[in-house]
Amino acid sequence: PVLRDLPPEIEEAAETLGARPGQILRRVVLPPLLPALVTGFGLAFARGIGEYGSVIFIAGNQPFRSEIAPLLIVIRLQEFDYAGASAIGFVLLVTSILALLGIAWVRRRLSHGIATETVA
């Protein structure tokens, strides 16, 4: 929706004023897209932290080669090491929360920067 909402007149105006295609992309098209790109990347990252099935399916379950955090949790639970599984889960949770907070911070700064550029 962000690209659809971007009026084509802005690109035409930049081209009329002598901007090259790279400049149009970097200075006209990309700034409104940055919040959406950052959000999409961050949510995919936060979702991927806890991914288990697809990684094991693609990489195979090879001991000491494809040990990802969710697999380590399963191994700890099979060994009845609940404290170890909880610790790994806590690290994953904190990492996800920090990623989401970082996304919110970057998005807020980008949105604020775009708002001040359009006003000025």
N, C-alpha and C positions, 0 to 999 in steps of 0.2 A: 503494500500500500504506500510506502514512502516514495518509491519511484513514480507511482501513478499520481501522487499528490503534487509532485514537483512540476510546476508549469513549464512547458517547452519554451516559452518566451524568454525565460531566464538564460537558457543556453543560447538562444538566438541573439540576445542582447550581448552576451559575452563574446560571441563570435563576431558580431558587428563591431565591437570595440577592439577587435584585433587579438583576442585570446586564441592560443593554439589549442588543439583538442586535448592535449595533456593538461594544460592549465584549466580548461573548462572542467575536466574530470576532477582535478585536485582541488580547485577553489570554488566550484559551483555545485557539482553533483555530490562529491564525497562528504562535505560537512553535514548536510541533513541526514545522510545515511549512517554516519558514525554511531549515533546512539543505538540504532537498530542492529548494526553489525556487532557492536560490543555486547549487547544483550544476547544476541543469538549465539555468539561464541562462548560467552560465559555460561549460559544455560546448558549448552552442549557439553562444556567442560565439567560442570557440576553434576550433570547426569552421567557422564562417562566415568566419574570417579568410582561410582558404585557398580559399574557394569561388570557382570560376571559371565553370563552365558555366551555372549558373542565372542568375548576374548578367548575363552577356553575353546570354543568351537573353531575359531580361526587359528589360534596359536597351538592348540593341542594341549593336553594336560601332561606336560613333561616335567618330572620332578627337577627342582632347582633351576629350571629354565623359564617356565611360565608361571612363576609364583607372583600373583597379583594380590592386592590387599583382600578382596572378598574371598579368594581361595584360602589365604592364610587364616581368615576368620573361620572358615569351614573346618580347616585342619585343626585349629585350636579347639573348636567345639567337639570334634571327634575325639580329641585327646582329653576332654573334660577340663580344659584350661579356660574356664569362663572368664577369669580376670584378664588373661592375654587377649581373648577374643573381644572383650569389652574395650580394652585399651586400643586395639587396632580400629575398632568401630568408632571410638571416640575421636581418634586422629582423622578418620575419614569424614566424620561429621563436622569437626572444626575446619577441615580443609574446604568442605563444601560451603559452610557458612561464610568463611573468609572470602571465598570466590564470589559468592552472591553479594556480600557487602562491598567488595571491590567493584563489582559490576555496577551496583547502585551508585557508588561514589563517582566512578568515571562517567556514567550516564548523566548524573546530575551536573557534573562539571561541563560536559559537552553540551548539554541542553542550555545551561547558563551562558556558555560561550557563544552559542549560536544566537541566543536571544539578545545578548549585548551587541553582537555584530550587526544584527538586522536593525536595531534601534539606532545605532551610531551612523 
